[in-house]
Amino acid sequence: MQHARRLAGLVVLAAVLTFCLVQDAETSAGVGRYLTAQRAALAGQGPRVTVDEIMGPANRLAVRQGMAWSGRVAMAGLIGLLIFNRVQSRRSLGEGGADTTSVRLKADTTSRSRRG
């Protein structure tokens, strides 16, 4: 049980880190687009742009992409955690994988002698 909690914590940490990394990368890409557009405008090769025109959509995209990727990481981690728990529970039950202590057996009626 303790291993499962640690793994669940690691899954959450990985999802949060993924969100931060993806969101930062997408925001940085938006900054790059803004700088390119601003340089072009200053050189007279494009329209003037404001920070909000470029960074508003860039920030929305960054959050959307961060959430999507962190969700994927969380989902993969939770699936892995479920598989880990299942393997651990089978190991604790024995190599056969089935708990036979609670199985009720029917009486064997095939060995009775028939009177005839």
C-alpha positions as CSV (number, residue, x, y, z in Angstrom):
1,M,0.0,0.0,0.0
2,Q,2.8,2.4,0.8
3,H,4.4,1.8,-2.6
4,A,1.1,2.7,-4.3
5,R,0.9,6.0,-2.4
6,R,4.4,6.9,-3.4
7,L,3.8,6.0,-7.0
8,A,0.5,8.0,-7.0
9,G,2.5,11.0,-5.7
10,L,5.0,10.6,-8.4
11,V,2.3,10.4,-11.0
12,V,0.8,13.7,-9.7
13,L,4.3,15.3,-9.6
14,A,5.0,14.1,-13.2
15,A,1.7,15.6,-14.4
16,V,2.4,18.9,-12.7
17,L,5.9,19.1,-14.1
18,T,4.6,18.2,-17.6
19,F,2.1,21.0,-17.4
20,C,4.8,23.5,-16.4
21,L,7.2,22.4,-19.1
22,V,4.7,22.4,-21.9
23,Q,3.1,25.7,-20.8
24,D,6.5,27.3,-20.6
25,A,7.5,26.1,-24.0
26,E,4.3,27.3,-25.6
27,T,4.5,30.7,-23.9
28,S,8.1,31.0,-25.0
29,A,7.0,30.3,-28.6
30,G,4.4,33.0,-28.3
31,V,7.1,35.5,-27.1
32,G,9.2,34.5,-30.2
33,R,6.3,35.2,-32.5
34,Y,5.7,38.6,-30.8
35,L,9.4,39.5,-31.2
36,T,9.4,38.5,-34.8
37,A,6.3,40.5,-35.6
38,Q,7.5,43.5,-33.6
39,R,10.9,43.5,-35.4
40,A,9.1,43.3,-38.8
41,A,6.9,46.2,-37.8
42,L,9.8,48.3,-36.7
43,A,11.6,47.5,-40.0
44,G,8.5,48.6,-41.9
45,Q,7.8,45.1,-43.2
46,G,4.6,44.4,-41.3
47,P,1.8,45.8,-39.3
48,R,2.2,47.1,-35.8
49,V,1.2,44.5,-33.2
50,T,0.5,44.7,-29.5
51,V,1.5,42.2,-26.8
52,D,-2.1,41.3,-26.2
53,E,-2.7,40.5,-29.9
54,I,0.0,37.9,-29.9
55,M,0.3,36.7,-26.3
56,G,-3.4,36.4,-25.5
57,P,-3.9,33.5,-28.0
58,A,-0.4,32.2,-27.2
59,N,-1.2,32.0,-23.4
60,R,-4.6,30.2,-24.1
61,L,-2.8,27.7,-26.3
62,A,-0.1,27.2,-23.8
63,V,-2.6,26.4,-21.0
64,R,-4.6,24.1,-23.3
65,Q,-1.5,22.2,-24.5
66,G,-0.2,22.0,-20.9
67,M,-3.5,20.5,-19.7
68,A,-3.7,18.1,-22.6
69,W,-0.1,16.8,-22.0
70,S,-0.4,16.6,-18.3
71,G,-3.6,14.8,-18.6
72,R,-1.9,12.2,-20.9
73,V,0.9,11.8,-18.4
74,A,-1.6,11.4,-15.5
75,M,-3.7,8.9,-17.4
76,A,-0.6,6.8,-18.3
77,G,0.6,7.0,-14.8
78,L,-2.7,5.9,-13.3
79,I,-3.0,3.0,-15.7
80,G,0.5,2.0,-14.7
81,L,-0.4,2.3,-11.1
82,L,-3.5,0.1,-11.6
83,I,-1.3,-2.6,-13.3
84,F,1.2,-2.3,-10.5
85,N,-1.5,-2.8,-7.9
86,R,-2.9,-5.8,-9.7
87,V,0.5,-7.5,-10.1
88,Q,1.2,-6.8,-6.4
89,S,-2.1,-8.3,-5.3
90,R,-1.6,-11.4,-7.4
91,R,1.9,-11.8,-5.8
92,S,0.4,-11.6,-2.4
93,L,-2.1,-14.2,-3.2
94,G,0.5,-16.6,-4.5
95,E,1.8,-17.5,-7.9
96,G,-1.5,-19.1,-9.0
97,G,-3.1,-15.7,-8.8
98,A,-6.3,-16.9,-7.3
99,D,-7.4,-16.9,-3.7
100,T,-8.7,-20.4,-3.1
101,T,-9.3,-20.1,0.6
102,S,-12.8,-18.6,0.0
103,V,-13.9,-21.0,-2.7
104,R,-16.7,-23.3,-1.7
105,L,-16.6,-26.7,-3.4
106,K,-19.6,-28.9,-4.3
107,A,-19.7,-32.3,-2.9
108,D,-18.2,-34.9,-5.3
109,T,-21.1,-37.0,-6.5
110,T,-19.3,-38.9,-9.2
111,S,-17.7,-41.5,-7.0
112,R,-20.9,-42.8,-5.3
113,S,-21.7,-46.4,-6.0
114,R,-25.0,-47.0,-7.7
115,R,-27.4,-49.5,-6.4
116,G,-29.2,-51.3,-8.9
